[in-house]
């Protein structure tokens, strides 16, 4: 079972609230999921940048691979 990123956790806790209020327009729903995907990608890039700032060369690939294995990669 994959772990949740902070972004996924927030999404999971916001989704019931948003569903209660309803997405009247399917485009709003689509936009919300696009924002989730973009936020997850941003989170992954931040983790890689952090790794680069504290470790030696080659760590970027290691962090990206580990992130994908742990959190399910880009979705």
Secondary structure as a PSIPRED ss2 file (coil, helix, strand):
# PSIPRED VFORMAT (PSIPRED V4.0)

   1 X C   1.000  0.000  0.000
   2 X C   1.000  0.000  0.000
   3 X C   1.000  0.000  0.000
   4 X C   1.000  0.000  0.000
   5 X C   1.000  0.000  0.000
   6 X H   0.000  1.000  0.000
   7 X H   0.000  1.000  0.000
   8 X H   0.000  1.000  0.000
   9 X H   0.000  1.000  0.000
  10 X H   0.000  1.000  0.000
  11 X H   0.000  1.000  0.000
  12 X H   0.000  1.000  0.000
  13 X H   0.000  1.000  0.000
  14 X H   0.000  1.000  0.000
  15 X H   0.000  1.000  0.000
  16 X H   0.000  1.000  0.000
  17 X H   0.000  1.000  0.000
  18 X H   0.000  1.000  0.000
  19 X H   0.000  1.000  0.000
  20 X H   0.000  1.000  0.000
  21 X H   0.000  1.000  0.000
  22 X C   1.000  0.000  0.000
  23 X C   1.000  0.000  0.000
  24 X C   1.000  0.000  0.000
  25 X C   1.000  0.000  0.000
  26 X H   0.000  1.000  0.000
  27 X H   0.000  1.000  0.000
  28 X H   0.000  1.000  0.000
  29 X H   0.000  1.000  0.000
  30 X H   0.000  1.000  0.000
  31 X H   0.000  1.000  0.000
  32 X H   0.000  1.000  0.000
  33 X H   0.000  1.000  0.000
  34 X H   0.000  1.000  0.000
  35 X H   0.000  1.000  0.000
  36 X H   0.000  1.000  0.000
  37 X H   0.000  1.000  0.000
  38 X H   0.000  1.000  0.000
  39 X H   0.000  1.000  0.000
  40 X H   0.000  1.000  0.000
  41 X H   0.000  1.000  0.000
  42 X H   0.000  1.000  0.000
  43 X H   0.000  1.000  0.000
  44 X H   0.000  1.000  0.000
  45 X H   0.000  1.000  0.000
  46 X H   0.000  1.000  0.000
  47 X H   0.000  1.000  0.000
  48 X H   0.000  1.000  0.000
  49 X H   0.000  1.000  0.000
  50 X H   0.000  1.000  0.000
  51 X H   0.000  1.000  0.000
  52 X H   0.000  1.000  0.000
  53 X H   0.000  1.000  0.000
  54 X H   0.000  1.000  0.000
  55 X C   1.000  0.000  0.000
  56 X C   1.000  0.000  0.000
  57 X C   1.000  0.000  0.000
  58 X C   1.000  0.000  0.000
  59 X H   0.000  1.000  0.000
  60 X H   0.000  1.000  0.000
  61 X H   0.000  1.000  0.000
  62 X H   0.000  1.000  0.000
  63 X H   0.000  1.000  0.000
  64 X H   0.000  1.000  0.000
  65 X H   0.000  1.000  0.000
  66 X H   0.000  1.000  0.000
  67 X H   0.000  1.000  0.000
  68 X H   0.000  1.000  0.000
  69 X H   0.000  1.000  0.000
  70 X H   0.000  1.000  0.000
  71 X H   0.000  1.000  0.000
  72 X C   1.000  0.000  0.000
  73 X C   1.000  0.000  0.000
  74 X C   1.000  0.000  0.000
  75 X C   1.000  0.000  0.000
